[in-house]
Amino acid sequence: MASATLGPWRPAATVGALGGGVDLLLHIVHGHFGLGILSGALSIAALLFFCVGGAGAVLGYSSRGAGRDRRIRRWARSHPWQVAAVPAGAMFFFDLVVRQVLTSQGFFSSLWSGLWHGAVVGAVVGVVGAVAGSRTAAR
């Protein structure tokens, strides 16, 4: 959990806001209105936010000082899939709640959507960390 907090969350918020805003704007331009498009835009924004922040955390990038928390950064580089579980779980719960509150989807449909969105975040963060870890081990 501590290693996931070391990610570049401000830039991740910017990327998420831009992605969600573009998605919302595209739906509005095409004439779609309603809470369903809002939930979709929030879901895209959260997916980008957790992917960028989680990948930055597993790579060791931070918006804080570079010299801080070296042991946590080393642990995160050597355990990318455990670090990936935190943003994946957060994405799952966020998506589940947003879809239950803003849409008329059933619980199991929202659960399925949250599960696969969380799996995408976990896969992206885990693969980025595993590839980066194997590259640093080869050096």
C-alpha positions as CSV (number, residue, x, y, z in Angstrom):
1,M,0.0,0.0,0.0
2,A,2.8,2.4,0.9
3,S,4.5,1.9,-2.4
4,A,1.4,2.7,-4.4
5,T,1.1,6.1,-2.6
6,L,4.5,7.1,-4.1
7,G,3.2,7.4,-7.6
8,P,2.9,10.6,-9.6
9,W,-0.7,11.2,-8.7
10,R,-0.9,14.9,-9.7
11,P,0.1,14.1,-13.3
12,A,-2.1,11.1,-13.2
13,A,-5.1,13.3,-12.2
14,T,-4.3,15.6,-15.1
15,V,-4.2,12.7,-17.6
16,G,-7.4,11.2,-16.1
17,A,-9.2,14.5,-16.2
18,L,-8.2,15.1,-19.8
19,G,-9.2,11.6,-20.9
20,G,-12.6,11.8,-19.1
21,G,-13.2,15.3,-20.4
22,V,-12.5,14.2,-24.0
23,D,-14.8,11.2,-23.6
24,L,-17.6,13.4,-22.2
25,L,-17.1,16.0,-24.9
26,L,-17.3,13.4,-27.7
27,H,-20.6,12.0,-26.3
28,I,-22.1,15.4,-26.1
29,V,-21.0,16.3,-29.6
30,H,-22.7,13.2,-30.9
31,G,-25.9,14.2,-29.1
32,H,-25.9,11.7,-26.2
33,F,-27.0,13.0,-22.9
34,G,-27.7,11.4,-19.5
35,L,-26.0,10.0,-16.5
36,G,-24.8,6.9,-18.5
37,I,-22.3,9.1,-20.4
38,L,-21.2,10.7,-17.2
39,S,-20.5,7.4,-15.6
40,G,-18.6,6.3,-18.7
41,A,-16.5,9.4,-18.7
42,L,-15.8,9.0,-14.9
43,S,-14.8,5.4,-15.6
44,I,-12.4,6.4,-18.4
45,A,-10.9,9.1,-16.2
46,A,-10.4,6.7,-13.3
47,L,-8.9,4.1,-15.5
48,L,-6.3,6.5,-16.9
49,F,-5.7,7.9,-13.4
50,F,-5.0,4.6,-11.8
51,C,-3.0,3.3,-14.8
52,V,-0.7,6.3,-14.9
53,G,-0.4,6.6,-11.1
54,G,0.1,2.9,-10.6
55,A,2.7,2.6,-13.4
56,G,4.6,5.6,-12.0
57,A,4.5,4.0,-8.5
58,V,5.9,0.7,-9.7
59,L,8.6,2.5,-11.8
60,G,9.6,4.7,-8.9
61,Y,8.5,8.0,-10.3
62,S,7.0,10.4,-7.8
63,S,5.9,14.0,-7.5
64,R,7.7,14.1,-4.2
65,G,11.4,14.3,-3.6
66,A,13.5,11.7,-5.5
67,G,15.6,10.7,-2.6
68,R,12.9,9.8,-0.3
69,D,11.6,6.3,0.6
70,R,14.3,4.3,-1.3
71,R,13.5,1.0,0.5
72,I,9.8,1.3,-0.5
73,R,10.8,2.1,-4.1
74,R,13.1,-0.9,-4.3
75,W,10.4,-3.2,-2.9
76,A,7.9,-1.8,-5.4
77,R,10.3,-2.5,-8.3
78,S,10.8,-6.1,-7.1
79,H,7.1,-6.8,-6.4
80,P,5.2,-5.2,-9.3
81,W,2.1,-7.4,-9.2
82,Q,1.6,-6.7,-5.5
83,V,1.8,-2.9,-6.1
84,A,-0.6,-3.4,-9.1
85,A,-3.2,-4.9,-6.8
86,V,-3.8,-1.6,-5.0
87,P,-4.8,0.6,-8.0
88,A,-6.6,-2.4,-9.5
89,G,-8.7,-2.8,-6.3
90,A,-9.3,1.0,-6.1
91,M,-10.5,1.0,-9.8
92,F,-12.8,-1.9,-9.1
93,F,-14.5,-0.2,-6.2
94,F,-14.7,3.2,-7.8
95,D,-16.2,1.8,-11.0
96,L,-18.7,-0.4,-9.1
97,V,-19.9,2.6,-7.0
98,V,-20.1,5.0,-9.9
99,R,-22.1,2.6,-12.0
100,Q,-24.5,1.7,-9.2
101,V,-25.1,5.4,-8.3
102,L,-25.3,6.9,-11.8
103,T,-26.8,4.2,-14.0
104,S,-29.7,1.8,-14.0
105,Q,-27.4,-1.2,-14.4
106,G,-28.0,-4.2,-12.3
107,F,-25.6,-5.1,-9.5
108,F,-24.0,-8.0,-11.3
109,S,-23.5,-6.0,-14.5
110,S,-21.8,-3.3,-12.5
111,L,-19.8,-5.9,-10.7
112,W,-18.6,-7.4,-14.0
113,S,-17.7,-4.0,-15.4
114,G,-15.8,-3.1,-12.3
115,L,-13.9,-6.4,-12.3
116,W,-12.7,-6.1,-15.8
117,H,-11.8,-2.5,-15.5
118,G,-9.8,-3.4,-12.4
119,A,-8.2,-6.2,-14.2
120,V,-7.1,-3.9,-17.0
121,V,-5.5,-1.5,-14.5
122,G,-3.8,-4.4,-12.7
123,A,-2.5,-5.9,-16.0
124,V,-1.1,-2.5,-17.2
125,V,0.6,-1.7,-13.9
126,G,1.9,-5.2,-13.4
127,V,3.2,-5.6,-16.9
128,V,4.9,-2.2,-16.8
129,G,6.5,-3.1,-13.5
130,A,7.6,-6.6,-14.6
131,V,9.1,-5.4,-17.9
132,A,10.9,-2.5,-16.1
133,G,12.1,-4.8,-13.4
134,S,13.5,-7.3,-15.9
135,R,15.3,-4.6,-17.7
136,T,16.9,-3.3,-14.6
137,A,17.9,-6.8,-13.5
138,A,19.5,-7.3,-16.9
139,R,21.8,-4.3,-16.4
